[in-house]
Amino acid sequence: MIDLHIHSFFSDGELSPAEIVQRAKNKGYRVLAITDHIDSSNLDWVVPRIADFCEEINSLVEGIKVVPGAELTHLPPKLIDRLARKARKEGARIILVHGETIIEPVPPGTNRAALEAEIDILAHPGLISQEEANTAQKRGVYLEISSRKGHSLTNGWVAKLARETGAKLILNTDAHSPDDFISTEQARKTLQGAGLSLEAREKVIRNSEELLKERNI
């Protein structure tokens, strides 16, 4: 299992980074990214600490790779590109933007601004438009299928537009607690529930590895 969207207690998760690693390893994870919520108030504090932690833990723990990341969350859309670049400079290797999920009051225009910025994944993009999905395809931004309660309500719509536009999909948990970690088999069931064919499900599973290779991680 590769999961590139996980939160620690540096934002609103329940677990320390070290406990995330241990629990994920026990669940069979091979790679994970710690991607805490950030904005201009905490980016300088959170991202370097996660980057330092990942460097240390990767030198000591075998069988799992931990990647420093960040999720830009509820930002005014005009700030997204600048803060994405800053997070990258501070050590984040995977940049997500908290997309326009239907269960939270994300600022309108977030999806569009995110897809025009230097990011890797648009998380739980909600009722993303076809034009936005086309932009994701052209810019190589992955659209997230989420196993998280609430955000998963629009998985079918995201999968449909990805099929129509050729945009790449990725499966993540958006884990905040121990119960949120899933197995690869559970990931496949989530993708099946989104209406994806067997072939498409296996492609999405492989996309996590593909993203890491594309970004030289």
Backbone torsions as a table, in degrees:
resi	resn	phi	psi	omega
1	MET	NA	131.7	172.1
2	ILE	-117.4	128.9	-175.2
3	ASP	-134.8	114.4	-173.7
4	LEU	-108.7	30.9	179.3
5	HIS	-154.5	90.9	-177.8
6	ILE	-139.3	142.5	-178.9
7	HIS	-114.5	137.6	176.3
8	SER	-105.1	-174.5	178.2
9	PHE	-75.4	4.4	170.7
10	PHE	-74.4	-14.1	168.5
11	SER	-128.4	-110.0	-176.2
12	ASP	-114.4	18.4	174.4
13	GLY	-80.6	166.6	-177.5
14	GLU	-92.5	-20.4	-168.6
15	LEU	-110.9	153.2	170.3
16	SER	-71.6	158.1	176.4
17	PRO	-54.8	-40.8	-179.6
18	ALA	-64.0	-38.9	179.4
19	GLU	-70.6	-35.3	174.9
20	ILE	-57.0	-48.0	-178.2
21	VAL	-61.0	-46.3	-177.3
22	GLN	-65.3	-43.4	-179.6
23	ARG	-68.3	-39.8	179.6
24	ALA	-66.6	-41.7	178.1
25	LYS	-61.0	-42.7	178.7
26	ASN	-63.5	-28.2	179.5
27	LYS	-82.2	-8.3	179.5
28	GLY	100.0	12.0	178.6
29	TYR	-67.9	142.3	174.1
30	ARG	-100.7	-36.1	-179.3
31	VAL	-142.0	140.3	172.6
32	LEU	-142.4	155.1	173.1
33	ALA	-120.0	133.2	174.1
34	ILE	-92.9	116.0	-168.1
35	THR	-130.0	69.0	-176.2
36	ASP	-69.2	153.8	178.1
37	HIS	-63.9	131.1	177.4
38	ILE	-136.7	155.9	167.0
39	ASP	-144.7	-165.4	-176.5
40	SER	-68.5	-15.6	-177.8
41	SER	-79.1	-26.4	-173.2
42	ASN	-131.1	-1.4	-176.6
43	LEU	-55.6	-48.1	-177.4
44	ASP	-62.9	-24.9	-176.9
45	TRP	-90.4	-43.0	-172.4
46	VAL	-79.9	-51.5	-170.0
47	VAL	-61.8	-46.7	178.8
48	PRO	-62.2	-33.7	179.4
49	ARG	-68.1	-41.6	177.3
50	ILE	-65.9	-40.0	179.0
51	ALA	-62.7	-43.7	178.1
52	ASP	-64.0	-41.6	178.7
53	PHE	-60.7	-46.2	-177.5
54	CYS	-62.5	-41.5	178.9
55	GLU	-61.1	-43.9	-179.6
56	GLU	-67.3	-48.2	-174.3
57	ILE	-67.4	-33.9	179.7
58	ASN	-68.4	-22.9	177.7
59	SER	-84.1	-11.9	-173.7
60	LEU	-116.7	-27.3	-173.6
61	VAL	-111.8	125.9	178.9
62	GLU	-94.6	156.3	173.5
63	GLY	89.8	-3.4	178.5
64	ILE	-152.8	142.4	177.3
65	LYS	-112.4	134.3	-177.5
66	VAL	-116.7	126.3	-173.2
67	VAL	-112.0	131.5	175.8
68	PRO	-76.5	134.1	179.9
69	GLY	-145.0	-168.7	179.3
70	ALA	-163.0	146.9	173.9
71	GLU	-118.0	111.3	176.5
72	LEU	-72.6	124.0	-164.2
73	THR	-130.2	126.2	175.1
74	HIS	55.1	34.2	179.5
75	LEU	-82.3	151.7	163.5
76	PRO	-56.4	130.2	-174.5
77	PRO	-50.9	-33.6	-178.1
78	LYS	-66.5	-17.0	179.9
79	LEU	-88.2	-13.7	-168.4
80	ILE	-61.8	-49.2	-176.2
81	ASP	-63.1	-44.8	-177.6
82	ARG	-63.2	-44.0	-178.1
83	LEU	-74.1	-29.4	174.5
84	ALA	-62.4	-44.5	178.7
85	ARG	-64.3	-39.4	-180.0
86	LYS	-67.4	-41.5	178.6
87	ALA	-61.7	-39.6	178.0
88	ARG	-62.3	-43.3	-179.5
89	LYS	-63.9	-33.0	-178.9
90	GLU	-81.4	-5.2	173.7
91	GLY	123.1	-0.9	178.2
92	ALA	-73.2	125.6	179.6
93	ARG	-93.8	-25.8	177.2
94	ILE	-120.9	121.6	180.0
95	ILE	-112.9	121.8	172.6
96	LEU	-111.7	155.2	167.9
97	VAL	-119.1	134.8	178.4
98	HIS	-69.8	100.5	-174.6
99	GLY	-71.5	-177.8	-172.1
100	GLU	-82.2	58.6	174.7
101	THR	-54.0	145.5	-176.7
102	ILE	-77.8	-5.9	-176.8
103	ILE	-101.6	4.1	178.4
104	GLU	-139.4	153.6	-177.5
105	PRO	-83.6	61.0	178.6
106	VAL	-68.2	137.9	-178.5
107	PRO	-56.7	131.8	175.0
108	PRO	-56.8	142.5	-178.4
109	GLY	94.2	-4.2	-179.6
110	THR	-63.3	-46.9	-179.1
111	ASN	-57.7	-46.6	-177.3
112	ARG	-63.0	-47.2	-178.9
113	ALA	-63.8	-38.8	179.4
114	ALA	-63.0	-43.0	-176.4
115	LEU	-71.7	-17.3	176.5
116	GLU	-94.0	-3.6	-179.0
117	ALA	-98.4	174.5	-179.7
118	GLU	-87.7	76.4	-178.9
119	ILE	-124.2	172.3	-178.7
120	ASP	-107.3	-39.7	-173.2
121	ILE	-137.2	132.6	168.9
122	LEU	-96.2	108.0	-174.7
123	ALA	-75.8	143.4	176.3
124	HIS	25.5	73.1	-171.8
125	PRO	-78.1	6.2	174.6
126	GLY	62.5	-137.9	-178.7
127	LEU	-87.9	60.1	-179.8
128	ILE	-56.8	145.6	-179.2
129	SER	-84.7	163.2	177.4
130	GLN	-64.0	-38.8	178.0
131	GLU	-60.8	-42.3	178.7
132	GLU	-66.6	-39.5	177.2
133	ALA	-63.9	-37.5	175.7
134	ASN	-62.5	-40.2	177.6
135	THR	-64.0	-41.0	177.5
136	ALA	-59.1	-43.3	180.0
137	GLN	-63.0	-44.8	-176.9
138	LYS	-67.8	-34.7	-175.7
139	ARG	-96.1	-2.7	177.6
140	GLY	73.1	25.9	176.0
141	VAL	-89.1	130.9	-178.8
142	TYR	-82.8	137.9	175.9
143	LEU	-97.1	134.1	-172.5
144	GLU	-89.0	131.5	161.8
145	ILE	-95.3	124.3	-171.2
146	SER	-108.5	137.5	173.5
147	SER	-89.9	0.8	-176.5
148	ARG	-80.3	137.5	179.0
149	LYS	-55.1	138.2	179.8
150	GLY	90.2	-63.5	178.5
151	HIS	-60.7	-28.9	-176.6
152	SER	-73.3	-8.4	-176.7
153	LEU	-61.2	-27.1	-177.9
154	THR	-106.8	15.0	179.3
155	ASN	-55.9	-41.5	-178.6
156	GLY	-61.7	-40.2	179.1
157	TRP	-66.9	-44.3	179.0
158	VAL	-61.4	-44.3	179.4
159	ALA	-62.6	-40.8	179.5
160	LYS	-60.1	-48.8	-178.0
161	LEU	-68.8	-32.0	176.1
162	ALA	-64.1	-40.4	177.0
163	ARG	-61.9	-41.2	-175.4
164	GLU	-73.3	-30.1	-173.2
165	THR	-107.8	-16.3	-175.9
166	GLY	84.4	8.5	176.7
167	ALA	-64.3	146.0	-178.5
168	LYS	-83.7	140.1	177.9
169	LEU	-106.8	153.3	174.4
170	ILE	-141.1	143.6	-179.6
171	LEU	-102.9	124.6	176.0
172	ASN	-135.1	162.8	-179.4
173	THR	-94.0	-26.9	-170.2
174	ASP	56.7	41.8	-173.7
175	ALA	-65.3	135.4	174.3
176	HIS	-121.1	-16.3	-175.4
177	SER	-143.9	167.1	-179.1
178	PRO	-56.7	-34.4	-177.6
179	ASP	-71.0	-11.6	-176.5
180	ASP	-83.3	-17.4	178.7
181	PHE	-67.6	141.7	-177.6
182	ILE	-130.2	163.9	174.0
183	SER	-88.6	168.0	175.9
184	THR	-62.4	-35.0	178.2
185	GLU	-64.6	-40.4	176.0
186	GLN	-65.8	-35.4	176.0
187	ALA	-61.2	-43.9	178.9
188	ARG	-62.0	-38.9	179.3
189	LYS	-67.1	-37.6	176.4
190	THR	-62.1	-42.1	178.9
191	LEU	-67.3	-37.3	176.0
192	GLN	-63.5	-40.7	178.2
193	GLY	-64.2	-23.9	177.0
194	ALA	-81.5	-1.0	176.1
195	GLY	92.8	13.7	-178.0
196	LEU	-85.4	143.9	176.8
197	SER	-69.5	166.8	178.2
198	LEU	-56.9	-46.0	179.8
199	GLU	-61.7	-42.8	-179.9
200	ALA	-67.1	-37.3	178.8
201	ARG	-61.4	-44.3	-179.6
202	GLU	-67.0	-33.8	177.0
203	LYS	-64.8	-41.7	179.4
204	VAL	-64.4	-41.0	177.1
205	ILE	-58.8	-42.5	179.9
206	ARG	-71.1	-23.5	-177.1
207	ASN	-61.2	-29.6	178.0
208	SER	-61.6	-44.7	177.1
209	GLU	-64.8	-39.0	-179.5
210	GLU	-63.5	-42.6	178.9
211	LEU	-60.4	-44.7	179.8
212	LEU	-61.0	-39.9	178.6
213	LYS	-67.4	-41.5	179.6
214	GLU	-60.7	-36.5	-177.2
215	ARG	-93.6	6.8	179.6
216	ASN	55.1	47.4	-179.4
217	ILE	-105.5	NA	NA
